[in-house]
Amino acid sequence: MNKKITLIFITLSFLILREAMAQDKEEYKLACIGFYNVENLFDTINDPKTNDEEYLPDGANAWTNKRFSEKLENMAHVISLLGTEITPDGVAILGLSEIENKYVVEELIKTPALKKRNYKIVHYDSPDYRGVDVGLIYQPKYFQPFNTKSYNLSIPELIDFKTRDQLVVSGVLDKDTIHIIVNHWPSRRGGTARSQPRRITAADLSRHIVDSLNMVYQDAKIFVMGDFNDNPTDISIKKHLKASGKTEKLKEEELYNPYEPIFKKGIGTTAYRDVWNLFDMIIISESLVTGKNGGFKLYKPVIFSKEFLIQQSGRYKGYPFRTFGGGVYLGGYSDHFPVYLFMVKKVNSQ
Protein backbone atom coordinates (compact mmCIF):
# COMPACT_ATOMS: atom_id res chain seq x y z
CA MET A 1 0.00 0.00 0.00
CA ASN A 2 1.45 3.36 -0.97
CA LYS A 3 1.47 6.01 1.73
CA LYS A 4 1.26 9.69 0.88
CA ILE A 5 2.58 11.87 3.67
CA THR A 6 1.26 15.43 3.54
CA LEU A 7 2.66 16.98 6.72
CA ILE A 8 0.02 16.81 9.41
CA PHE A 9 -2.40 14.60 7.49
CA ILE A 10 -0.85 11.21 6.99
CA THR A 11 -2.21 8.11 5.30
CA LEU A 12 -1.68 5.39 7.87
CA SER A 13 -1.85 1.61 7.58
CA PHE A 14 -3.69 -0.70 9.94
CA LEU A 15 -0.33 -1.57 11.56
CA ILE A 16 -0.32 1.89 13.16
CA LEU A 17 -4.03 2.16 13.93
CA ARG A 18 -4.79 -1.45 14.89
CA GLU A 19 -5.69 -0.36 18.42
CA ALA A 20 -8.35 1.99 17.17
CA MET A 21 -9.78 0.45 14.05
CA ALA A 22 -11.11 -3.01 13.28
CA GLN A 23 -10.63 -3.41 9.53
CA ASP A 24 -7.24 -4.36 8.16
CA LYS A 25 -5.52 -2.18 5.53
CA GLU A 26 -7.84 0.78 5.91
CA GLU A 27 -6.30 4.15 5.14
CA TYR A 28 -6.66 7.14 7.47
CA LYS A 29 -5.94 10.83 7.79
CA LEU A 30 -4.51 12.08 11.05
CA ALA A 31 -4.72 15.46 12.79
CA CYS A 32 -3.13 16.66 16.02
CA ILE A 33 -4.95 19.21 18.20
CA GLY A 34 -3.42 20.46 21.44
CA PHE A 35 -3.35 22.85 24.37
CA TYR A 36 -0.50 24.40 26.36
CA ASN A 37 -0.40 26.65 29.41
CA VAL A 38 2.87 28.45 28.64
CA GLU A 39 3.17 29.93 32.16
CA ASN A 40 3.44 33.70 32.19
CA LEU A 41 4.55 34.49 28.66
CA PHE A 42 5.00 38.22 29.23
CA ASP A 43 6.82 40.84 27.20
CA THR A 44 9.06 43.44 28.87
CA ILE A 45 6.84 46.45 28.16
CA ASN A 46 4.69 48.03 30.86
CA ASP A 47 0.97 47.93 30.17
CA PRO A 48 -0.65 50.63 32.30
CA LYS A 49 -4.02 48.85 32.09
CA THR A 50 -2.82 45.65 33.80
CA ASN A 51 -0.79 44.50 36.77
CA ASP A 52 2.27 43.33 34.84
CA GLU A 53 4.93 45.09 36.94
CA GLU A 54 6.35 41.75 38.11
CA TYR A 55 7.41 41.02 34.53
CA LEU A 56 9.39 44.16 33.74
CA PRO A 57 13.18 44.64 33.65
CA ASP A 58 13.04 46.48 36.98
CA GLY A 59 10.30 44.23 38.42
CA ALA A 60 10.49 41.43 40.95
CA ASN A 61 11.39 38.88 38.28
CA ALA A 62 13.95 41.10 36.52
CA TRP A 63 12.20 40.21 33.28
CA THR A 64 14.75 41.35 30.71
CA ASN A 65 14.72 40.99 26.93
CA LYS A 66 17.22 38.16 27.34
CA ARG A 67 14.90 36.22 29.61
CA PHE A 68 11.93 36.95 27.36
CA SER A 69 13.87 35.60 24.36
CA GLU A 70 14.88 32.49 26.31
CA LYS A 71 11.26 31.92 27.26
CA LEU A 72 10.15 32.24 23.62
CA GLU A 73 12.80 29.80 22.47
CA ASN A 74 11.88 27.30 25.17
CA MET A 75 8.18 27.45 24.38
CA ALA A 76 8.82 27.21 20.64
CA HIS A 77 11.03 24.16 21.15
CA VAL A 78 8.29 22.36 23.06
CA ILE A 79 5.56 23.30 20.59
CA SER A 80 7.72 22.23 17.66
CA LEU A 81 7.82 18.69 19.10
CA LEU A 82 4.13 18.22 19.91
CA GLY A 83 2.63 15.43 17.86
CA THR A 84 5.76 14.80 15.82
CA GLU A 85 6.01 11.19 16.97
CA ILE A 86 3.43 10.56 14.24
CA THR A 87 2.83 13.84 12.39
CA PRO A 88 5.91 15.35 10.69
CA ASP A 89 4.60 18.90 10.95
CA GLY A 90 3.28 18.56 14.48
CA VAL A 91 0.23 20.16 15.99
CA ALA A 92 -2.22 21.73 13.52
CA ILE A 93 -4.22 23.64 16.15
CA LEU A 94 -2.95 24.67 19.56
CA GLY A 95 -4.83 26.50 22.30
CA LEU A 96 -2.70 28.68 24.58
CA SER A 97 -3.14 30.18 28.03
CA GLU A 98 -1.15 32.63 30.17
CA ILE A 99 -0.16 34.79 27.22
CA GLU A 100 0.04 38.51 27.98
CA ASN A 101 -1.11 39.77 24.58
CA LYS A 102 -1.09 39.09 20.86
CA TYR A 103 2.44 40.49 20.50
CA VAL A 104 4.04 37.71 22.55
CA VAL A 105 2.32 35.11 20.38
CA GLU A 106 3.48 36.90 17.24
CA GLU A 107 7.03 36.73 18.56
CA LEU A 108 6.53 33.06 19.48
CA ILE A 109 5.45 31.93 16.01
CA LYS A 110 8.33 33.90 14.42
CA THR A 111 10.96 31.85 16.24
CA PRO A 112 13.13 29.62 14.02
CA ALA A 113 11.58 26.48 15.49
CA LEU A 114 8.06 27.47 14.40
CA LYS A 115 8.41 29.96 11.55
CA LYS A 116 8.31 27.38 8.76
CA ARG A 117 4.87 26.20 9.91
CA ASN A 118 3.30 29.57 9.15
CA TYR A 119 1.07 29.56 12.24
CA LYS A 120 -1.69 32.18 12.38
CA ILE A 121 -3.28 33.63 15.53
CA VAL A 122 -6.73 34.07 17.05
CA HIS A 123 -6.64 36.34 20.11
CA TYR A 124 -8.81 38.75 22.09
CA ASP A 125 -7.73 40.83 25.07
CA SER A 126 -9.27 39.64 28.35
CA PRO A 127 -10.13 41.81 31.38
CA ASP A 128 -7.87 39.72 33.66
CA TYR A 129 -6.10 41.86 36.27
CA ARG A 130 -2.67 40.53 35.35
CA GLY A 131 -3.42 40.87 31.67
CA VAL A 132 -3.10 37.18 30.82
CA ASP A 133 -5.28 35.86 28.01
CA VAL A 134 -6.08 32.71 26.11
CA GLY A 135 -5.43 32.35 22.41
CA LEU A 136 -5.09 29.91 19.57
CA ILE A 137 -2.55 29.28 16.82
CA TYR A 138 -3.22 27.17 13.74
CA GLN A 139 -1.68 26.11 10.46
CA PRO A 140 -3.89 27.65 7.75
CA LYS A 141 -3.20 24.96 5.16
CA TYR A 142 -5.02 22.51 7.42
CA PHE A 143 -7.48 24.61 9.40
CA GLN A 144 -9.49 27.61 8.16
CA PRO A 145 -11.48 29.56 10.78
CA PHE A 146 -14.73 31.13 9.66
CA ASN A 147 -15.95 32.54 12.97
CA THR A 148 -14.34 33.61 16.24
CA LYS A 149 -15.82 35.06 19.42
CA SER A 150 -14.74 35.87 22.96
CA TYR A 151 -17.14 35.23 25.87
CA ASN A 152 -16.65 37.21 29.05
CA LEU A 153 -16.95 35.35 32.35
CA SER A 154 -18.71 37.50 34.92
CA ILE A 155 -20.12 36.86 38.38
CA PRO A 156 -22.76 39.52 39.22
CA GLU A 157 -22.31 39.26 42.98
CA LEU A 158 -18.55 39.86 42.59
CA ILE A 159 -18.46 43.33 41.05
CA ASP A 160 -14.66 43.53 40.85
CA PHE A 161 -14.18 39.99 39.53
CA LYS A 162 -12.05 39.88 36.37
CA THR A 163 -10.65 36.82 34.68
CA ARG A 164 -9.88 35.28 31.32
CA ASP A 165 -12.47 35.19 28.56
CA GLN A 166 -13.45 31.94 26.86
CA LEU A 167 -12.40 31.90 23.22
CA VAL A 168 -14.56 30.13 20.64
CA VAL A 169 -13.16 29.38 17.19
CA SER A 170 -15.21 27.64 14.49
CA GLY A 171 -13.57 26.47 11.30
CA VAL A 172 -12.93 23.70 8.80
CA LEU A 173 -10.38 20.94 9.35
CA ASP A 174 -10.07 18.78 6.24
CA LYS A 175 -13.74 19.27 5.32
CA ASP A 176 -14.87 18.75 8.93
CA THR A 177 -16.53 21.74 10.59
CA ILE A 178 -15.18 21.86 14.14
CA HIS A 179 -15.56 24.20 17.11
CA ILE A 180 -12.87 24.88 19.72
CA ILE A 181 -13.48 26.49 23.11
CA VAL A 182 -10.23 27.64 24.78
CA ASN A 183 -10.40 28.08 28.56
CA HIS A 184 -8.34 29.17 31.53
CA TRP A 185 -10.72 28.88 34.47
CA PRO A 186 -10.27 30.83 37.74
CA SER A 187 -7.45 29.62 39.94
CA ARG A 188 -7.59 27.89 43.33
CA ARG A 189 -6.08 30.88 45.06
CA GLY A 190 -7.68 31.31 48.48
CA GLY A 191 -8.38 27.59 48.77
CA THR A 192 -9.98 24.95 46.57
CA ALA A 193 -13.39 24.96 48.26
CA ARG A 194 -13.60 28.73 48.58
CA SER A 195 -12.72 29.31 44.93
CA GLN A 196 -14.79 26.42 43.56
CA PRO A 197 -17.94 28.50 42.79
CA ARG A 198 -15.93 30.56 40.32
CA ARG A 199 -14.91 27.50 38.37
CA ILE A 200 -18.46 26.21 38.47
CA THR A 201 -19.57 29.48 36.90
CA ALA A 202 -16.88 29.03 34.24
CA ALA A 203 -18.10 25.48 33.62
CA ASP A 204 -21.67 26.73 33.24
CA LEU A 205 -20.50 29.25 30.63
CA SER A 206 -18.62 26.57 28.69
CA ARG A 207 -21.68 24.33 28.87
CA HIS A 208 -23.86 27.16 27.59
CA ILE A 209 -21.54 27.61 24.61
CA VAL A 210 -21.61 23.87 23.90
CA ASP A 211 -25.41 23.81 24.05
CA SER A 212 -25.62 26.83 21.74
CA LEU A 213 -23.36 25.16 19.19
CA ASN A 214 -25.43 21.98 19.36
CA MET A 215 -28.55 23.97 18.59
CA VAL A 216 -27.00 25.43 15.43
CA TYR A 217 -24.96 22.46 14.19
CA GLN A 218 -26.29 18.92 14.05
CA ASP A 219 -23.82 16.49 15.63
CA ALA A 220 -21.52 19.42 16.38
CA LYS A 221 -17.83 18.49 16.62
CA ILE A 222 -16.63 20.37 19.69
CA PHE A 223 -13.29 20.51 21.50
CA VAL A 224 -13.40 22.07 24.99
CA MET A 225 -9.76 22.61 25.94
CA GLY A 226 -7.80 24.49 28.54
CA ASP A 227 -6.34 24.79 31.98
CA PHE A 228 -9.46 24.17 34.04
CA ASN A 229 -7.78 24.48 37.45
CA ASP A 230 -9.88 21.48 38.40
CA ASN A 231 -9.38 17.76 37.94
CA PRO A 232 -11.47 15.49 35.67
CA THR A 233 -13.41 14.15 38.67
CA ASP A 234 -14.32 17.54 40.16
CA ILE A 235 -17.91 18.76 40.20
CA SER A 236 -17.26 21.57 37.74
CA ILE A 237 -16.15 19.09 35.07
CA LYS A 238 -18.43 16.15 35.88
CA LYS A 239 -21.71 17.82 36.79
CA HIS A 240 -21.65 21.30 35.29
CA LEU A 241 -19.70 20.76 32.07
CA LYS A 242 -21.23 17.27 31.86
CA ALA A 243 -18.00 15.50 30.87
CA SER A 244 -17.76 11.76 31.38
CA GLY A 245 -14.68 9.57 31.41
CA LYS A 246 -16.57 6.62 29.93
CA THR A 247 -17.51 6.16 26.29
CA GLU A 248 -20.00 3.41 27.06
CA LYS A 249 -23.55 4.69 27.23
CA LEU A 250 -22.38 8.25 26.63
CA LYS A 251 -25.49 10.39 26.57
CA GLU A 252 -26.04 12.62 23.58
CA GLU A 253 -25.66 15.84 25.58
CA GLU A 254 -22.59 14.58 27.45
CA LEU A 255 -19.00 15.31 26.53
CA TYR A 256 -16.24 12.73 26.69
CA ASN A 257 -13.13 13.45 28.76
CA PRO A 258 -10.28 11.16 27.59
CA TYR A 259 -8.08 12.48 30.40
CA GLU A 260 -10.25 11.15 33.24
CA PRO A 261 -8.99 7.55 32.89
CA ILE A 262 -5.42 8.90 32.78
CA PHE A 263 -5.97 10.95 35.95
CA LYS A 264 -7.35 7.90 37.76
CA LYS A 265 -3.99 6.22 37.14
CA GLY A 266 -2.30 8.96 39.18
CA ILE A 267 -0.93 10.89 36.20
CA GLY A 268 -1.13 14.68 36.03
CA THR A 269 -0.04 17.78 34.14
CA THR A 270 0.96 20.01 37.06
CA ALA A 271 2.07 19.47 40.66
CA TYR A 272 1.52 21.37 43.90
CA ARG A 273 2.74 20.37 47.37
CA ASP A 274 3.71 16.93 46.11
CA VAL A 275 0.26 16.24 44.67
CA TRP A 276 -0.26 15.78 40.94
CA ASN A 277 -3.27 17.42 39.33
CA LEU A 278 -4.57 16.99 35.82
CA PHE A 279 -5.86 20.48 35.11
CA ASP A 280 -4.99 20.53 31.40
CA MET A 281 -7.48 18.67 29.24
CA ILE A 282 -9.13 18.46 25.85
CA ILE A 283 -12.73 17.32 26.22
CA ILE A 284 -14.74 16.36 23.14
CA SER A 285 -18.31 15.97 21.96
CA GLU A 286 -19.89 12.59 21.38
CA SER A 287 -19.64 13.02 17.61
CA LEU A 288 -15.82 13.06 17.90
CA VAL A 289 -15.89 9.80 19.82
CA THR A 290 -17.96 7.97 17.22
CA GLY A 291 -16.75 9.76 14.09
CA LYS A 292 -20.30 10.38 12.91
CA ASN A 293 -20.82 10.94 9.20
CA GLY A 294 -17.31 9.73 8.44
CA GLY A 295 -15.59 12.64 10.18
CA PHE A 296 -12.64 12.76 12.54
CA LYS A 297 -12.76 10.58 15.64
CA LEU A 298 -10.51 10.25 18.67
CA TYR A 299 -7.49 7.99 18.30
CA LYS A 300 -5.35 8.80 21.33
CA PRO A 301 -4.93 11.42 24.11
CA VAL A 302 -1.37 12.42 25.06
CA ILE A 303 0.33 14.26 27.93
CA PHE A 304 3.68 15.51 26.67
CA SER A 305 6.00 14.99 29.64
CA LYS A 306 9.44 14.39 28.19
CA GLU A 307 12.38 14.25 30.58
CA PHE A 308 13.71 17.68 29.64
CA LEU A 309 10.41 19.19 30.83
CA ILE A 310 10.91 17.76 34.33
CA GLN A 311 12.95 19.34 37.13
CA GLN A 312 15.90 17.00 37.74
CA SER A 313 17.13 18.20 41.13
CA GLY A 314 16.41 20.40 44.13
CA ARG A 315 13.24 21.11 46.05
CA TYR A 316 11.01 20.67 43.01
CA LYS A 317 12.64 17.53 41.65
CA GLY A 318 10.13 15.59 39.58
CA TYR A 319 7.86 18.61 39.05
CA PRO A 320 7.40 20.31 35.67
CA PHE A 321 10.54 22.37 34.95
CA ARG A 322 9.25 25.91 35.18
CA THR A 323 10.63 29.38 34.49
CA PHE A 324 10.79 30.44 38.15
CA GLY A 325 10.86 28.38 41.33
CA GLY A 326 10.77 29.89 44.80
CA GLY A 327 11.41 33.30 43.31
CA VAL A 328 14.59 32.09 41.57
CA TYR A 329 15.00 32.16 37.80
CA LEU A 330 15.40 28.58 36.60
CA GLY A 331 15.15 29.16 32.85
CA GLY A 332 12.79 26.23 32.41
CA TYR A 333 9.63 25.83 30.41
CA SER A 334 6.27 25.82 32.19
CA ASP A 335 4.65 24.59 35.38
CA HIS A 336 2.23 22.64 33.17
CA PHE A 337 2.76 19.86 30.65
CA PRO A 338 1.10 20.33 27.26
CA VAL A 339 -1.62 17.93 26.09
CA TYR A 340 -2.89 16.92 22.68
CA LEU A 341 -5.22 14.54 20.88
CA PHE A 342 -4.60 12.53 17.76
CA MET A 343 -7.75 12.43 15.62
CA VAL A 344 -8.28 10.05 12.68
CA LYS A 345 -10.72 9.55 9.85
CA LYS A 346 -10.90 7.31 6.82
CA VAL A 347 -9.51 8.61 3.56
CA ASN A 348 -12.27 9.75 1.19
CA SER A 349 -14.85 9.32 3.93
CA GLN A 350 -16.57 12.57 2.94
C-alpha positions as CSV (number, residue, x, y, z in Angstrom):
1,M,0.0,0.0,0.0
2,N,1.4,3.4,-1.0
3,K,1.5,6.0,1.7
4,K,1.3,9.7,0.9
5,I,2.6,11.9,3.7
6,T,1.3,15.4,3.5
7,L,2.7,17.0,6.7
8,I,0.0,16.8,9.4
9,F,-2.4,14.6,7.5
10,I,-0.9,11.2,7.0
11,T,-2.2,8.1,5.3
12,L,-1.7,5.4,7.9
13,S,-1.8,1.6,7.6
14,F,-3.7,-0.7,9.9
15,L,-0.3,-1.6,11.6
16,I,-0.3,1.9,13.2
17,L,-4.0,2.2,13.9
18,R,-4.8,-1.4,14.9
19,E,-5.7,-0.4,18.4
20,A,-8.4,2.0,17.2
21,M,-9.8,0.4,14.0
22,A,-11.1,-3.0,13.3
23,Q,-10.6,-3.4,9.5
24,D,-7.2,-4.4,8.2
25,K,-5.5,-2.2,5.5
26,E,-7.8,0.8,5.9
27,E,-6.3,4.2,5.1
28,Y,-6.7,7.1,7.5
29,K,-5.9,10.8,7.8
30,L,-4.5,12.1,11.1
31,A,-4.7,15.5,12.8
32,C,-3.1,16.7,16.0
33,I,-5.0,19.2,18.2
34,G,-3.4,20.5,21.4
35,F,-3.4,22.9,24.4
36,Y,-0.5,24.4,26.4
37,N,-0.4,26.7,29.4
38,V,2.9,28.5,28.6
39,E,3.2,29.9,32.2
40,N,3.4,33.7,32.2
41,L,4.5,34.5,28.7
42,F,5.0,38.2,29.2
43,D,6.8,40.8,27.2
44,T,9.1,43.4,28.9
45,I,6.8,46.5,28.2
46,N,4.7,48.0,30.9
47,D,1.0,47.9,30.2
48,P,-0.7,50.6,32.3
49,K,-4.0,48.9,32.1
50,T,-2.8,45.7,33.8
51,N,-0.8,44.5,36.8
52,D,2.3,43.3,34.8
53,E,4.9,45.1,36.9
54,E,6.4,41.8,38.1
55,Y,7.4,41.0,34.5
56,L,9.4,44.2,33.7
57,P,13.2,44.6,33.7
58,D,13.0,46.5,37.0
59,G,10.3,44.2,38.4
60,A,10.5,41.4,41.0
61,N,11.4,38.9,38.3
62,A,14.0,41.1,36.5
63,W,12.2,40.2,33.3
64,T,14.8,41.3,30.7
65,N,14.7,41.0,26.9
66,K,17.2,38.2,27.3
67,R,14.9,36.2,29.6
68,F,11.9,37.0,27.4
69,S,13.9,35.6,24.4
70,E,14.9,32.5,26.3
71,K,11.3,31.9,27.3
72,L,10.2,32.2,23.6
73,E,12.8,29.8,22.5
74,N,11.9,27.3,25.2
75,M,8.2,27.5,24.4
76,A,8.8,27.2,20.6
77,H,11.0,24.2,21.1
78,V,8.3,22.4,23.1
79,I,5.6,23.3,20.6
80,S,7.7,22.2,17.7
81,L,7.8,18.7,19.1
82,L,4.1,18.2,19.9
83,G,2.6,15.4,17.9
84,T,5.8,14.8,15.8
85,E,6.0,11.2,17.0
86,I,3.4,10.6,14.2
87,T,2.8,13.8,12.4
88,P,5.9,15.3,10.7
89,D,4.6,18.9,11.0
90,G,3.3,18.6,14.5
91,V,0.2,20.2,16.0
92,A,-2.2,21.7,13.5
93,I,-4.2,23.6,16.1
94,L,-2.9,24.7,19.6
95,G,-4.8,26.5,22.3
96,L,-2.7,28.7,24.6
97,S,-3.1,30.2,28.0
98,E,-1.1,32.6,30.2
99,I,-0.2,34.8,27.2
100,E,0.0,38.5,28.0
101,N,-1.1,39.8,24.6
102,K,-1.1,39.1,20.9
103,Y,2.4,40.5,20.5
104,V,4.0,37.7,22.6
105,V,2.3,35.1,20.4
106,E,3.5,36.9,17.2
107,E,7.0,36.7,18.6
108,L,6.5,33.1,19.5
109,I,5.5,31.9,16.0
110,K,8.3,33.9,14.4
111,T,11.0,31.9,16.2
112,P,13.1,29.6,14.0
113,A,11.6,26.5,15.5
114,L,8.1,27.5,14.4
115,K,8.4,30.0,11.5
116,K,8.3,27.4,8.8
117,R,4.9,26.2,9.9
118,N,3.3,29.6,9.2
119,Y,1.1,29.6,12.2
120,K,-1.7,32.2,12.4
121,I,-3.3,33.6,15.5
122,V,-6.7,34.1,17.1
123,H,-6.6,36.3,20.1
124,Y,-8.8,38.7,22.1
125,D,-7.7,40.8,25.1
126,S,-9.3,39.6,28.3
127,P,-10.1,41.8,31.4
128,D,-7.9,39.7,33.7
129,Y,-6.1,41.9,36.3
130,R,-2.7,40.5,35.3
131,G,-3.4,40.9,31.7
132,V,-3.1,37.2,30.8
133,D,-5.3,35.9,28.0
134,V,-6.1,32.7,26.1
135,G,-5.4,32.4,22.4
136,L,-5.1,29.9,19.6
137,I,-2.6,29.3,16.8
138,Y,-3.2,27.2,13.7
139,Q,-1.7,26.1,10.5
140,P,-3.9,27.6,7.7
141,K,-3.2,25.0,5.2
142,Y,-5.0,22.5,7.4
143,F,-7.5,24.6,9.4
144,Q,-9.5,27.6,8.2
145,P,-11.5,29.6,10.8
146,F,-14.7,31.1,9.7
147,N,-16.0,32.5,13.0
148,T,-14.3,33.6,16.2
149,K,-15.8,35.1,19.4
150,S,-14.7,35.9,23.0
151,Y,-17.1,35.2,25.9
152,N,-16.6,37.2,29.1
153,L,-17.0,35.3,32.3
154,S,-18.7,37.5,34.9
155,I,-20.1,36.9,38.4
156,P,-22.8,39.5,39.2
157,E,-22.3,39.3,43.0
158,L,-18.5,39.9,42.6
159,I,-18.5,43.3,41.0
160,D,-14.7,43.5,40.8
161,F,-14.2,40.0,39.5
162,K,-12.0,39.9,36.4
163,T,-10.7,36.8,34.7
164,R,-9.9,35.3,31.3
165,D,-12.5,35.2,28.6
166,Q,-13.4,31.9,26.9
167,L,-12.4,31.9,23.2
168,V,-14.6,30.1,20.6
169,V,-13.2,29.4,17.2
170,S,-15.2,27.6,14.5
171,G,-13.6,26.5,11.3
172,V,-12.9,23.7,8.8
173,L,-10.4,20.9,9.4
174,D,-10.1,18.8,6.2
175,K,-13.7,19.3,5.3
176,D,-14.9,18.7,8.9
177,T,-16.5,21.7,10.6
178,I,-15.2,21.9,14.1
179,H,-15.6,24.2,17.1
180,I,-12.9,24.9,19.7
181,I,-13.5,26.5,23.1
182,V,-10.2,27.6,24.8
183,N,-10.4,28.1,28.6
184,H,-8.3,29.2,31.5
185,W,-10.7,28.9,34.5
186,P,-10.3,30.8,37.7
187,S,-7.5,29.6,39.9
188,R,-7.6,27.9,43.3
189,R,-6.1,30.9,45.1
190,G,-7.7,31.3,48.5
191,G,-8.4,27.6,48.8
192,T,-10.0,24.9,46.6
193,A,-13.4,25.0,48.3
194,R,-13.6,28.7,48.6
195,S,-12.7,29.3,44.9
196,Q,-14.8,26.4,43.6
197,P,-17.9,28.5,42.8
198,R,-15.9,30.6,40.3
199,R,-14.9,27.5,38.4
200,I,-18.5,26.2,38.5
201,T,-19.6,29.5,36.9
202,A,-16.9,29.0,34.2
203,A,-18.1,25.5,33.6
204,D,-21.7,26.7,33.2
205,L,-20.5,29.3,30.6
206,S,-18.6,26.6,28.7
207,R,-21.7,24.3,28.9
208,H,-23.9,27.2,27.6
209,I,-21.5,27.6,24.6
210,V,-21.6,23.9,23.9
211,D,-25.4,23.8,24.1
212,S,-25.6,26.8,21.7
213,L,-23.4,25.2,19.2
214,N,-25.4,22.0,19.4
215,M,-28.5,24.0,18.6
216,V,-27.0,25.4,15.4
217,Y,-25.0,22.5,14.2
218,Q,-26.3,18.9,14.0
219,D,-23.8,16.5,15.6
220,A,-21.5,19.4,16.4
221,K,-17.8,18.5,16.6
222,I,-16.6,20.4,19.7
223,F,-13.3,20.5,21.5
224,V,-13.4,22.1,25.0
225,M,-9.8,22.6,25.9
226,G,-7.8,24.5,28.5
227,D,-6.3,24.8,32.0
228,F,-9.5,24.2,34.0
229,N,-7.8,24.5,37.5
230,D,-9.9,21.5,38.4
231,N,-9.4,17.8,37.9
232,P,-11.5,15.5,35.7
233,T,-13.4,14.2,38.7
234,D,-14.3,17.5,40.2
235,I,-17.9,18.8,40.2
236,S,-17.3,21.6,37.7
237,I,-16.1,19.1,35.1
238,K,-18.4,16.2,35.9
239,K,-21.7,17.8,36.8
240,H,-21.7,21.3,35.3
241,L,-19.7,20.8,32.1
242,K,-21.2,17.3,31.9
243,A,-18.0,15.5,30.9
244,S,-17.8,11.8,31.4
245,G,-14.7,9.6,31.4
246,K,-16.6,6.6,29.9
247,T,-17.5,6.2,26.3
248,E,-20.0,3.4,27.1
249,K,-23.6,4.7,27.2
250,L,-22.4,8.3,26.6
251,K,-25.5,10.4,26.6
252,E,-26.0,12.6,23.6
253,E,-25.7,15.8,25.6
254,E,-22.6,14.6,27.4
255,L,-19.0,15.3,26.5
256,Y,-16.2,12.7,26.7
257,N,-13.1,13.4,28.8
258,P,-10.3,11.2,27.6
259,Y,-8.1,12.5,30.4
260,E,-10.3,11.1,33.2
261,P,-9.0,7.6,32.9
262,I,-5.4,8.9,32.8
263,F,-6.0,10.9,36.0
264,K,-7.3,7.9,37.8
265,K,-4.0,6.2,37.1
266,G,-2.3,9.0,39.2
267,I,-0.9,10.9,36.2
268,G,-1.1,14.7,36.0
269,T,0.0,17.8,34.1
270,T,1.0,20.0,37.1
271,A,2.1,19.5,40.7
272,Y,1.5,21.4,43.9
273,R,2.7,20.4,47.4
274,D,3.7,16.9,46.1
275,V,0.3,16.2,44.7
276,W,-0.3,15.8,40.9
277,N,-3.3,17.4,39.3
278,L,-4.6,17.0,35.8
279,F,-5.9,20.5,35.1
280,D,-5.0,20.5,31.4
281,M,-7.5,18.7,29.2
282,I,-9.1,18.5,25.9
283,I,-12.7,17.3,26.2
284,I,-14.7,16.4,23.1
285,S,-18.3,16.0,22.0
286,E,-19.9,12.6,21.4
287,S,-19.6,13.0,17.6
288,L,-15.8,13.1,17.9
289,V,-15.9,9.8,19.8
290,T,-18.0,8.0,17.2
291,G,-16.8,9.8,14.1
292,K,-20.3,10.4,12.9
293,N,-20.8,10.9,9.2
294,G,-17.3,9.7,8.4
295,G,-15.6,12.6,10.2
296,F,-12.6,12.8,12.5
297,K,-12.8,10.6,15.6
298,L,-10.5,10.3,18.7
299,Y,-7.5,8.0,18.3
300,K,-5.3,8.8,21.3
301,P,-4.9,11.4,24.1
302,V,-1.4,12.4,25.1
303,I,0.3,14.3,27.9
304,F,3.7,15.5,26.7
305,S,6.0,15.0,29.6
306,K,9.4,14.4,28.2
307,E,12.4,14.2,30.6
308,F,13.7,17.7,29.6
309,L,10.4,19.2,30.8
310,I,10.9,17.8,34.3
311,Q,13.0,19.3,37.1
312,Q,15.9,17.0,37.7
313,S,17.1,18.2,41.1
314,G,16.4,20.4,44.1
315,R,13.2,21.1,46.1
316,Y,11.0,20.7,43.0
317,K,12.6,17.5,41.6
318,G,10.1,15.6,39.6
319,Y,7.9,18.6,39.0
320,P,7.4,20.3,35.7
321,F,10.5,22.4,35.0
322,R,9.2,25.9,35.2
323,T,10.6,29.4,34.5
324,F,10.8,30.4,38.2
325,G,10.9,28.4,41.3
326,G,10.8,29.9,44.8
327,G,11.4,33.3,43.3
328,V,14.6,32.1,41.6
329,Y,15.0,32.2,37.8
330,L,15.4,28.6,36.6
331,G,15.2,29.2,32.8
332,G,12.8,26.2,32.4
333,Y,9.6,25.8,30.4
334,S,6.3,25.8,32.2
335,D,4.7,24.6,35.4
336,H,2.2,22.6,33.2
337,F,2.8,19.9,30.6
338,P,1.1,20.3,27.3
339,V,-1.6,17.9,26.1
340,Y,-2.9,16.9,22.7
341,L,-5.2,14.5,20.9
342,F,-4.6,12.5,17.8
343,M,-7.7,12.4,15.6
344,V,-8.3,10.0,12.7
345,K,-10.7,9.6,9.9
346,K,-10.9,7.3,6.8
347,V,-9.5,8.6,3.6
348,N,-12.3,9.8,1.2
349,S,-14.9,9.3,3.9
350,Q,-16.6,12.6,2.9
